[in-house]
Amino acid sequence: MKITAILIAVGALVSRANASDNANKSTAATMEDERAYTEGPVTLVTYLAVEYGHFEEYIDWLNSTWKPTMEATKKAGIIIDYKVFSATPQSPDHPNIALWITYKNMAALDRGIEEEAVAKKVIGSTEVQNKARVGRNEYRKVLRREYVRELILK
């Protein structure tokens, strides 16, 4: 009888140890599966080459048209920020201007119709916008566009 009681007690201890070990393994596996970052905002980066002698003209356009459009788009909640950067190009085929437009997330990129409506209010019809684009393309070239996503480390 004493031996049976001891065997039952030992069995219970082993069973508890196994359960605890399995719980620890499950917790460790969950922690390993967890990302060490959170996906943050998405930024559209446009790299431009503005021809020599037209830099100030392009900056004037950014101030007179692009900035008010970005402000209206931000006020409408479509974007969260925008920025303009200048760069020293290594060669003529490298950018000297970079435009950043930051969206809350990838889903926010699906609001193109709303963005277009804001642009029409600020700039004018699609026809007016297209004529202005053609004019700007005489002295500036879009070299590359890419989306980058911020990763917020934990």
BATOR-587606 format. One record per residue: residue number from 1; residue in three letters; x, y negated, z of N, C-alpha, C, O in turn. Coordinates in steps of 0.05 Angstrom, whole numbers. Example, Ala and Ser with C-alpha at 12.3 -4.5 7.8 and 13.67 -1.06 7.14 Angstrom:
REM BATOR-587606
+------+------+--------+--------+--------+--------+--------+--------+--------+--------+--------+--------+--------+--------+
! resi ! resn !    nc1 !    nc2 !    nc3 !   cac1 !   cac2 !   cac3 !    cc1 !    cc2 !    cc3 !    oc1 !    oc2 !    oc3 !
+------+------+--------+--------+--------+--------+--------+--------+--------+--------+--------+--------+--------+--------+
!    1 !  ALA !    264 !    114 !    156 !    246 !     90 !    156 !    264 !     66 !    156 !    285 !     66 !    169 !
!    2 !  SER !    257 !     45 !    142 !    273 !     21 !    143 !    258 !     -1 !    157 !    268 !    -23 !    161 !
+------+------+--------+--------+--------+--------+--------+--------+--------+--------+--------+--------+--------+--------+
END
This chain:
REM BATOR-587606
+------+------+--------+--------+--------+--------+--------+--------+--------+--------+--------+--------+--------+--------+
! resi ! resn !    nc1 !    nc2 !    nc3 !   cac1 !   cac2 !   cac3 !    cc1 !    cc2 !    cc3 !    oc1 !    oc2 !    oc3 !
+------+------+--------+--------+--------+--------+--------+--------+--------+--------+--------+--------+--------+--------+
!    1 !  MET !     16 !     23 !      0 !      0 !      0 !      0 !     18 !    -25 !      0 !     12 !    -44 !    -15 !
!    2 !  LYS !     39 !    -25 !     17 !     57 !    -48 !     18 !     70 !    -52 !     -9 !     73 !    -75 !    -18 !
!    3 !  ILE !     78 !    -31 !    -22 !     91 !    -33 !    -48 !     72 !    -45 !    -69 !     80 !    -61 !    -85 !
!    4 !  THR !     47 !    -37 !    -68 !     26 !    -47 !    -86 !     23 !    -77 !    -82 !     20 !    -92 !   -102 !
!    5 !  ALA !     22 !    -85 !    -57 !     18 !   -114 !    -51 !     42 !   -130 !    -61 !     39 !   -152 !    -72 !
!    6 !  ILE !     66 !   -119 !    -58 !     91 !   -132 !    -67 !     90 !   -134 !    -97 !     97 !   -155 !   -108 !
!    7 !  LEU !     83 !   -113 !   -111 !     82 !   -113 !   -140 !     61 !   -133 !   -150 !     66 !   -146 !   -170 !
!    8 !  ILE !     39 !   -135 !   -137 !     18 !   -155 !   -145 !     29 !   -183 !   -141 !     25 !   -200 !   -158 !
!    9 !  ALA !     42 !   -188 !   -119 !     53 !   -215 !   -113 !     74 !   -222 !   -134 !     74 !   -244 !   -144 !
!   10 !  VAL !     92 !   -203 !   -140 !    113 !   -208 !   -160 !    100 !   -213 !   -187 !    109 !   -231 !   -202 !
!   11 !  GLY !     80 !   -197 !   -194 !     66 !   -201 !   -220 !     54 !   -228 !   -222 !     55 !   -241 !   -243 !
!   12 !  ALA !     42 !   -238 !   -200 !     30 !   -264 !   -200 !     51 !   -286 !   -204 !     46 !   -305 !   -218 !
!   13 !  LEU !     74 !   -283 !   -190 !     95 !   -303 !   -193 !    106 !   -303 !   -222 !    111 !   -325 !   -233 !
!   14 !  VAL !    110 !   -280 !   -233 !    120 !   -278 !   -261 !     99 !   -291 !   -280 !    107 !   -305 !   -298 !
!   15 !  SER !     74 !   -285 !   -275 !     53 !   -296 !   -292 !     53 !   -327 !   -291 !     50 !   -340 !   -311 !
!   16 !  ARG !     55 !   -338 !   -266 !     56 !   -367 !   -262 !     80 !   -379 !   -276 !     79 !   -400 !   -288 !
!   17 !  ALA !    103 !   -366 !   -273 !    128 !   -375 !   -285 !    125 !   -376 !   -316 !    134 !   -395 !   -329 !
!   18 !  ASN !    114 !   -355 !   -327 !    109 !   -354 !   -356 !     90 !   -376 !   -365 !     95 !   -389 !   -386 !
!   19 !  ALA !     69 !   -380 !   -350 !     50 !   -401 !   -357 !     63 !   -429 !   -356 !     59 !   -445 !   -374 !
!   20 !  SER !     79 !   -433 !   -335 !     93 !   -459 !   -332 !    113 !   -462 !   -355 !    116 !   -484 !   -366 !
!   21 !  ASP !    128 !   -441 !   -361 !    147 !   -442 !   -383 !    134 !   -448 !   -409 !    144 !   -464 !   -425 !
!   22 !  ASN !    111 !   -436 !   -415 !     96 !   -441 !   -439 !     86 !   -470 !   -441 !     86 !   -482 !   -462 !
!   23 !  ALA !     77 !   -480 !   -418 !     68 !   -508 !   -417 !     91 !   -527 !   -422 !     87 !   -546 !   -437 !
!   24 !  ASN !    114 !   -521 !   -411 !    137 !   -538 !   -416 !    146 !   -537 !   -445 !    153 !   -557 !   -456 !
!   25 !  LYS !    145 !   -513 !   -457 !    152 !   -510 !   -485 !    132 !   -526 !   -502 !    140 !   -539 !   -521 !
!   26 !  SER !    106 !   -524 !   -495 !     86 !   -539 !   -510 !     90 !   -569 !   -508 !     88 !   -583 !   -528 !
!   27 !  THR !     96 !   -579 !   -485 !    102 !   -607 !   -481 !    126 !   -615 !   -496 !    126 !   -637 !   -509 !
!   28 !  ALA !    147 !   -599 !   -495 !    172 !   -605 !   -510 !    167 !   -605 !   -540 !    177 !   -623 !   -554 !
!   29 !  ALA !    151 !   -587 !   -550 !    145 !   -585 !   -578 !    129 !   -610 !   -587 !    134 !   -621 !   -608 !
!   30 !  THR !    110 !   -618 !   -570 !     94 !   -642 !   -576 !    112 !   -667 !   -577 !    109 !   -684 !   -595 !
!   31 !  MET !    131 !   -669 !   -558 !    149 !   -691 !   -558 !    167 !   -691 !   -582 !    173 !   -713 !   -593 !
!   32 !  GLU !    176 !   -668 !   -591 !    192 !   -666 !   -615 !    177 !   -673 !   -640 !    188 !   -685 !   -659 !
!   33 !  ASP !    151 !   -668 !   -641 !    134 !   -674 !   -664 !    127 !   -703 !   -665 !    120 !   -713 !   -687 !
!   34 !  GLU !    130 !   -718 !   -644 !    123 !   -746 !   -643 !    144 !   -762 !   -657 !    168 !   -757 !   -654 !
!   35 !  ARG !    135 !   -782 !   -673 !    154 !   -799 !   -687 !    167 !   -819 !   -667 !    155 !   -826 !   -647 !
!   36 !  ALA !    191 !   -826 !   -673 !    206 !   -845 !   -657 !    201 !   -874 !   -666 !    216 !   -892 !   -659 !
!   37 !  TYR !    180 !   -878 !   -682 !    174 !   -904 !   -693 !    144 !   -906 !   -699 !    130 !   -886 !   -701 !
!   38 !  THR !    135 !   -930 !   -703 !    108 !   -936 !   -712 !    110 !   -951 !   -738 !    127 !   -968 !   -742 !
!   39 !  GLU !     92 !   -944 !   -757 !     93 !   -958 !   -783 !     80 !   -985 !   -779 !     58 !   -988 !   -768 !
!   40 !  GLY !     95 !  -1006 !   -788 !     86 !  -1033 !   -784 !     77 !  -1046 !   -810 !     68 !  -1032 !   -828 !
!   41 !  PRO !     79 !  -1072 !   -811 !     70 !  -1087 !   -835 !     85 !  -1080 !   -860 !    107 !  -1069 !   -859 !
!   42 !  VAL !     72 !  -1086 !   -883 !     84 !  -1080 !   -909 !     89 !  -1107 !   -923 !     72 !  -1125 !   -923 !
!   43 !  THR !    113 !  -1110 !   -934 !    121 !  -1135 !   -947 !    126 !  -1129 !   -977 !    142 !  -1111 !   -984 !
!   44 !  LEU !    114 !  -1146 !   -994 !    120 !  -1146 !  -1022 !    143 !  -1165 !  -1026 !    141 !  -1189 !  -1019 !
!   45 !  VAL !    165 !  -1155 !  -1036 !    189 !  -1172 !  -1041 !    192 !  -1174 !  -1072 !    194 !  -1154 !  -1086 !
!   46 !  THR !    192 !  -1199 !  -1081 !    196 !  -1205 !  -1109 !    222 !  -1219 !  -1113 !    226 !  -1240 !  -1101 !
!   47 !  TYR !    240 !  -1208 !  -1129 !    266 !  -1220 !  -1134 !    265 !  -1234 !  -1161 !    257 !  -1223 !  -1181 !
!   48 !  LEU !    273 !  -1259 !  -1161 !    271 !  -1276 !  -1184 !    298 !  -1288 !  -1192 !    315 !  -1294 !  -1174 !
!   49 !  ALA !    302 !  -1292 !  -1217 !    326 !  -1307 !  -1227 !    315 !  -1333 !  -1240 !    301 !  -1332 !  -1261 !
!   50 !  VAL !    320 !  -1356 !  -1227 !    312 !  -1381 !  -1238 !    336 !  -1393 !  -1253 !    358 !  -1394 !  -1242 !
!   51 !  GLU !    332 !  -1401 !  -1278 !    354 !  -1410 !  -1295 !    366 !  -1436 !  -1283 !    353 !  -1452 !  -1270 !
!   52 !  TYR !    392 !  -1438 !  -1289 !    407 !  -1462 !  -1281 !    393 !  -1487 !  -1291 !    384 !  -1489 !  -1314 !
!   53 !  GLY !    390 !  -1507 !  -1273 !    377 !  -1532 !  -1280 !    347 !  -1533 !  -1275 !    335 !  -1554 !  -1278 !
!   54 !  HIS !    336 !  -1510 !  -1268 !    307 !  -1509 !  -1263 !    300 !  -1502 !  -1234 !    277 !  -1498 !  -1228 !
!   55 !  PHE !    320 !  -1500 !  -1217 !    316 !  -1491 !  -1190 !    297 !  -1511 !  -1175 !    277 !  -1502 !  -1163 !
!   56 !  GLU !    302 !  -1537 !  -1177 !    285 !  -1556 !  -1164 !    257 !  -1556 !  -1175 !    237 !  -1560 !  -1161 !
!   57 !  GLU !    254 !  -1552 !  -1201 !    228 !  -1550 !  -1214 !    212 !  -1527 !  -1203 !    188 !  -1529 !  -1198 !
!   58 !  TYR !    226 !  -1504 !  -1199 !    213 !  -1481 !  -1188 !    205 !  -1485 !  -1159 !    183 !  -1477 !  -1151 !
!   59 !  ILE !    222 !  -1497 !  -1144 !    216 !  -1504 !  -1116 !    192 !  -1522 !  -1114 !    175 !  -1519 !  -1097 !
!   60 !  ASP !    191 !  -1542 !  -1133 !    167 !  -1560 !  -1133 !    142 !  -1544 !  -1138 !    121 !  -1549 !  -1126 !
!   61 !  TRP !    143 !  -1524 !  -1157 !    119 !  -1507 !  -1162 !    112 !  -1491 !  -1137 !     89 !  -1488 !  -1130 !
!   62 !  LEU !    133 !  -1480 !  -1123 !    127 !  -1465 !  -1099 !    113 !  -1482 !  -1078 !     93 !  -1474 !  -1066 !
!   63 !  ASN !    122 !  -1507 !  -1075 !    110 !  -1525 !  -1056 !     82 !  -1535 !  -1064 !     64 !  -1537 !  -1047 !
!   64 !  SER !     78 !  -1539 !  -1090 !     53 !  -1551 !  -1099 !     31 !  -1530 !  -1103 !      7 !  -1536 !  -1100 !
!   65 !  THR !     38 !  -1506 !  -1110 !     18 !  -1486 !  -1118 !     20 !  -1460 !  -1102 !      0 !  -1451 !  -1091 !
!   66 !  TRP !     44 !  -1449 !  -1101 !     47 !  -1423 !  -1087 !     41 !  -1425 !  -1057 !     26 !  -1409 !  -1046 !
!   67 !  LYS !     53 !  -1444 !  -1044 !     50 !  -1448 !  -1015 !     20 !  -1452 !  -1008 !     10 !  -1439 !   -990 !
!   68 !  PRO !      6 !  -1471 !  -1021 !    -23 !  -1474 !  -1014 !    -39 !  -1448 !  -1019 !    -58 !  -1442 !  -1004 !
!   69 !  THR !    -31 !  -1433 !  -1040 !    -45 !  -1408 !  -1045 !    -40 !  -1388 !  -1022 !    -58 !  -1374 !  -1013 !
!   70 !  MET !    -15 !  -1387 !  -1014 !     -7 !  -1368 !   -992 !    -21 !  -1377 !   -966 !    -31 !  -1360 !   -951 !
!   71 !  GLU !    -22 !  -1403 !   -961 !    -35 !  -1413 !   -936 !    -65 !  -1405 !   -936 !    -76 !  -1397 !   -916 !
!   72 !  ALA !    -78 !  -1409 !   -960 !   -107 !  -1401 !   -962 !   -110 !  -1371 !   -959 !   -130 !  -1362 !   -947 !
!   73 !  THR !    -92 !  -1356 !   -970 !    -93 !  -1327 !   -968 !    -89 !  -1318 !   -939 !   -102 !  -1299 !   -929 !
!   74 !  LYS !    -71 !  -1331 !   -925 !    -66 !  -1326 !   -897 !    -91 !  -1333 !   -880 !    -99 !  -1318 !   -863 !
!   75 !  LYS !   -102 !  -1356 !   -886 !   -126 !  -1365 !   -871 !   -149 !  -1346 !   -875 !   -166 !  -1342 !   -857 !
!   76 !  ALA !   -151 !  -1334 !   -899 !   -172 !  -1314 !   -906 !   -167 !  -1287 !   -893 !   -184 !  -1269 !   -894 !
!   77 !  GLY !   -144 !  -1284 !   -880 !   -137 !  -1259 !   -866 !   -127 !  -1237 !   -885 !   -127 !  -1214 !   -877 !
!   78 !  ILE !   -120 !  -1244 !   -909 !   -111 !  -1224 !   -928 !    -81 !  -1217 !   -924 !    -73 !  -1194 !   -927 !
!   79 !  ILE !    -66 !  -1238 !   -917 !    -37 !  -1234 !   -912 !    -32 !  -1243 !   -883 !    -47 !  -1258 !   -872 !
!   80 !  ILE !     -8 !  -1235 !   -872 !     -1 !  -1245 !   -846 !     22 !  -1264 !   -846 !     26 !  -1279 !   -827 !
!   81 !  ASP !     37 !  -1265 !   -869 !     59 !  -1284 !   -870 !     70 !  -1284 !   -899 !     64 !  -1267 !   -915 !
!   82 !  TYR !     86 !  -1305 !   -904 !    100 !  -1307 !   -930 !    126 !  -1322 !   -925 !    127 !  -1339 !   -907 !
!   83 !  LYS !    145 !  -1318 !   -942 !    171 !  -1332 !   -939 !    184 !  -1334 !   -966 !    179 !  -1319 !   -985 !
!   84 !  VAL !    202 !  -1354 !   -968 !    218 !  -1358 !   -992 !    247 !  -1358 !   -983 !    255 !  -1371 !   -963 !
!   85 !  PHE !    264 !  -1344 !   -998 !    293 !  -1342 !   -991 !    309 !  -1350 !  -1016 !    300 !  -1344 !  -1039 !
!   86 !  SER !    331 !  -1363 !  -1012 !    350 !  -1367 !  -1034 !    373 !  -1348 !  -1030 !    379 !  -1340 !  -1008 !
!   87 !  ALA !    386 !  -1342 !  -1052 !    408 !  -1323 !  -1051 !    430 !  -1334 !  -1070 !    425 !  -1348 !  -1089 !
!   88 !  THR !    454 !  -1325 !  -1065 !    477 !  -1331 !  -1083 !    480 !  -1307 !  -1101 !    490 !  -1286 !  -1091 !
!   89 !  PRO !    472 !  -1309 !  -1126 !    474 !  -1285 !  -1143 !    503 !  -1278 !  -1150 !    520 !  -1295 !  -1154 !
!   90 !  GLN !    508 !  -1252 !  -1150 !    534 !  -1242 !  -1157 !    540 !  -1244 !  -1187 !    563 !  -1245 !  -1196 !
!   91 !  SER !    518 !  -1244 !  -1203 !    521 !  -1246 !  -1232 !    494 !  -1256 !  -1242 !    474 !  -1258 !  -1227 !
!   92 !  PRO !    493 !  -1264 !  -1268 !    468 !  -1275 !  -1279 !    443 !  -1256 !  -1277 !    421 !  -1266 !  -1278 !
!   93 !  ASP !    448 !  -1231 !  -1274 !    425 !  -1212 !  -1273 !    417 !  -1206 !  -1244 !    401 !  -1188 !  -1239 !
!   94 !  HIS !    427 !  -1221 !  -1225 !    419 !  -1219 !  -1197 !    401 !  -1242 !  -1189 !    403 !  -1264 !  -1201 !
!   95 !  PRO !    384 !  -1238 !  -1169 !    365 !  -1259 !  -1162 !    378 !  -1282 !  -1147 !    398 !  -1279 !  -1133 !
!   96 !  ASN !    365 !  -1305 !  -1150 !    373 !  -1328 !  -1134 !    350 !  -1338 !  -1116 !    353 !  -1357 !  -1101 !
!   97 !  ILE !    327 !  -1325 !  -1120 !    303 !  -1330 !  -1103 !    290 !  -1304 !  -1096 !    289 !  -1286 !  -1113 !
!   98 !  ALA !    281 !  -1301 !  -1072 !    265 !  -1278 !  -1063 !    240 !  -1288 !  -1050 !    241 !  -1305 !  -1032 !
!   99 !  LEU !    217 !  -1278 !  -1058 !    191 !  -1285 !  -1046 !    181 !  -1261 !  -1030 !    181 !  -1239 !  -1040 !
!  100 !  TRP !    173 !  -1266 !  -1005 !    162 !  -1245 !   -988 !    133 !  -1251 !   -982 !    126 !  -1274 !   -974 !
!  101 !  ILE !    116 !  -1231 !   -986 !     88 !  -1234 !   -977 !     83 !  -1210 !   -960 !     85 !  -1187 !   -969 !
!  102 !  THR !     75 !  -1215 !   -934 !     72 !  -1193 !   -915 !     43 !  -1188 !   -909 !     27 !  -1206 !   -903 !
!  103 !  TYR !     36 !  -1162 !   -911 !      9 !  -1152 !   -906 !      9 !  -1136 !   -880 !     29 !  -1125 !   -872 !
!  104 !  LYS !    -14 !  -1135 !   -867 !    -16 !  -1121 !   -842 !     -9 !  -1091 !   -845 !      5 !  -1080 !   -827 !
!  105 !  ASN !    -17 !  -1079 !   -866 !    -12 !  -1051 !   -871 !    -17 !  -1045 !   -901 !    -24 !  -1062 !   -916 !
!  106 !  MET !    -13 !  -1019 !   -909 !    -17 !  -1012 !   -937 !    -46 !  -1016 !   -945 !    -51 !  -1023 !   -968 !
!  107 !  ALA !    -65 !  -1011 !   -928 !    -93 !  -1015 !   -934 !    -99 !  -1043 !   -943 !   -117 !  -1048 !   -959 !
!  108 !  ALA !    -85 !  -1062 !   -932 !    -90 !  -1091 !   -938 !    -83 !  -1097 !   -967 !    -92 !  -1117 !   -978 !
!  109 !  LEU !    -67 !  -1079 !   -980 !    -60 !  -1084 !  -1008 !    -84 !  -1079 !  -1026 !    -84 !  -1087 !  -1050 !
!  110 !  ASP !   -105 !  -1066 !  -1016 !   -129 !  -1061 !  -1032 !   -148 !  -1085 !  -1033 !   -171 !  -1082 !  -1042 !
!  111 !  ARG !   -139 !  -1108 !  -1024 !   -157 !  -1131 !  -1024 !   -150 !  -1150 !  -1047 !   -153 !  -1175 !  -1044 !
!  112 !  GLY !   -142 !  -1139 !  -1070 !   -135 !  -1155 !  -1093 !   -157 !  -1173 !  -1104 !   -151 !  -1195 !  -1112 !
!  113 !  ILE !   -181 !  -1164 !  -1103 !   -204 !  -1180 !  -1113 !   -207 !  -1205 !  -1095 !   -212 !  -1227 !  -1105 !
!  114 !  GLU !   -204 !  -1201 !  -1069 !   -205 !  -1224 !  -1051 !   -182 !  -1243 !  -1055 !   -186 !  -1267 !  -1054 !
!  115 !  GLU !   -158 !  -1232 !  -1060 !   -135 !  -1249 !  -1065 !   -139 !  -1266 !  -1090 !   -133 !  -1289 !  -1091 !
!  116 !  GLU !   -150 !  -1253 !  -1111 !   -156 !  -1266 !  -1136 !   -176 !  -1289 !  -1132 !   -173 !  -1310 !  -1144 !
!  117 !  ALA !   -196 !  -1284 !  -1116 !   -216 !  -1305 !  -1111 !   -204 !  -1329 !  -1097 !   -211 !  -1351 !  -1103 !
!  118 !  VAL !   -186 !  -1324 !  -1078 !   -172 !  -1346 !  -1064 !   -155 !  -1362 !  -1084 !   -156 !  -1386 !  -1084 !
!  119 !  ALA !   -140 !  -1347 !  -1101 !   -123 !  -1361 !  -1121 !   -140 !  -1378 !  -1140 !   -132 !  -1400 !  -1148 !
!  120 !  LYS !   -164 !  -1368 !  -1148 !   -181 !  -1383 !  -1166 !   -190 !  -1409 !  -1152 !   -192 !  -1430 !  -1165 !
!  121 !  LYS !   -196 !  -1408 !  -1126 !   -204 !  -1432 !  -1112 !   -182 !  -1452 !  -1110 !   -186 !  -1476 !  -1113 !
!  122 !  VAL !   -157 !  -1443 !  -1106 !   -134 !  -1461 !  -1102 !   -123 !  -1470 !  -1128 !   -117 !  -1494 !  -1132 !
!  123 !  ILE !   -119 !  -1452 !  -1147 !   -104 !  -1458 !  -1172 !   -123 !  -1463 !  -1195 !   -118 !  -1482 !  -1210 !
!  124 !  GLY !   -143 !  -1447 !  -1198 !   -162 !  -1450 !  -1220 !   -167 !  -1422 !  -1232 !   -160 !  -1402 !  -1221 !
!  125 !  SER !   -180 !  -1422 !  -1255 !   -188 !  -1398 !  -1268 !   -164 !  -1380 !  -1275 !   -141 !  -1388 !  -1274 !
!  126 !  THR !   -171 !  -1355 !  -1282 !   -150 !  -1336 !  -1290 !   -135 !  -1347 !  -1315 !   -111 !  -1344 !  -1317 !
!  127 !  GLU !   -150 !  -1360 !  -1333 !   -137 !  -1371 !  -1357 !   -117 !  -1393 !  -1350 !    -95 !  -1394 !  -1361 !
!  128 !  VAL !   -125 !  -1410 !  -1331 !   -107 !  -1432 !  -1322 !    -82 !  -1419 !  -1309 !    -59 !  -1428 !  -1314 !
!  129 !  GLN !    -86 !  -1399 !  -1293 !    -64 !  -1386 !  -1279 !    -45 !  -1373 !  -1300 !    -21 !  -1374 !  -1297 !
!  130 !  ASN !    -56 !  -1359 !  -1320 !    -40 !  -1346 !  -1340 !    -23 !  -1365 !  -1356 !      0 !  -1360 !  -1362 !
!  131 !  LYS !    -35 !  -1388 !  -1363 !    -20 !  -1409 !  -1378 !      4 !  -1419 !  -1361 !     26 !  -1423 !  -1372 !
!  132 !  ALA !     -1 !  -1423 !  -1335 !     20 !  -1432 !  -1318 !     42 !  -1411 !  -1315 !     66 !  -1418 !  -1314 !
!  133 !  ARG !     34 !  -1386 !  -1314 !     54 !  -1364 !  -1313 !     72 !  -1364 !  -1337 !     97 !  -1361 !  -1335 !
!  134 !  VAL !     60 !  -1367 !  -1360 !     76 !  -1368 !  -1385 !     96 !  -1391 !  -1384 !    119 !  -1387 !  -1392 !
!  135 !  GLY !     87 !  -1414 !  -1375 !    105 !  -1437 !  -1373 !    128 !  -1431 !  -1354 !    151 !  -1438 !  -1360 !
!  136 !  ARG !    122 !  -1419 !  -1331 !    144 !  -1413 !  -1311 !    163 !  -1392 !  -1322 !    186 !  -1392 !  -1316 !
!  137 !  ASN !    152 !  -1374 !  -1339 !    169 !  -1352 !  -1349 !    190 !  -1363 !  -1369 !    209 !  -1348 !  -1376 !
!  138 !  GLU !    188 !  -1388 !  -1377 !    208 !  -1400 !  -1394 !    234 !  -1405 !  -1379 !    256 !  -1407 !  -1391 !
!  139 !  TYR !    233 !  -1408 !  -1353 !    257 !  -1414 !  -1337 !    261 !  -1396 !  -1313 !    280 !  -1400 !  -1298 !
!  140 !  ARG !    243 !  -1377 !  -1309 !    248 !  -1358 !  -1287 !    240 !  -1330 !  -1297 !    221 !  -1326 !  -1312 !
!  141 !  LYS !    254 !  -1310 !  -1286 !    250 !  -1283 !  -1294 !    246 !  -1266 !  -1269 !    262 !  -1267 !  -1250 !
!  142 !  VAL !    225 !  -1249 !  -1269 !    221 !  -1231 !  -1247 !    239 !  -1207 !  -1252 !    237 !  -1193 !  -1272 !
!  143 !  LEU !    258 !  -1203 !  -1234 !    278 !  -1181 !  -1237 !    268 !  -1155 !  -1225 !    273 !  -1133 !  -1236 !
!  144 !  ARG !    254 !  -1157 !  -1203 !    246 !  -1132 !  -1189 !    224 !  -1139 !  -1168 !    224 !  -1161 !  -1157 !
!  145 !  ARG !    207 !  -1120 !  -1164 !    187 !  -1122 !  -1142 !    187 !  -1096 !  -1127 !    189 !  -1075 !  -1139 !
!  146 !  GLU !    186 !  -1098 !  -1101 !    185 !  -1074 !  -1085 !    169 !  -1079 !  -1060 !    168 !  -1101 !  -1050 !
!  147 !  TYR !    158 !  -1057 !  -1049 !    145 !  -1058 !  -1023 !    163 !  -1046 !  -1003 !    174 !  -1024 !  -1007 !
!  148 !  VAL !    166 !  -1059 !   -980 !    181 !  -1048 !   -958 !    163 !  -1049 !   -934 !    147 !  -1067 !   -930 !
!  149 !  ARG !    166 !  -1028 !   -917 !    149 !  -1025 !   -893 !    168 !  -1028 !   -869 !    189 !  -1015 !   -867 !
!  150 !  GLU !    159 !  -1044 !   -850 !    174 !  -1047 !   -825 !    169 !  -1021 !   -808 !    146 !  -1012 !   -806 !
!  151 !  LEU !    190 !  -1011 !   -797 !    188 !   -989 !   -778 !    194 !  -1000 !   -750 !    215 !  -1011 !   -745 !
!  152 !  ILE !    174 !   -998 !   -732 !    177 !  -1009 !   -705 !    187 !   -986 !   -688 !    172 !   -967 !   -683 !
!  153 !  LEU !    212 !   -988 !   -679 !    224 !   -967 !   -662 !    212 !   -966 !   -635 !    205 !   -987 !   -623 !
!  154 !  LYS !    209 !   -942 !   -624 !    197 !   -939 !   -597 !    218 !   -940 !   -576 !    212 !   -938 !   -552 !
+------+------+--------+--------+--------+--------+--------+--------+--------+--------+--------+--------+--------+--------+
END
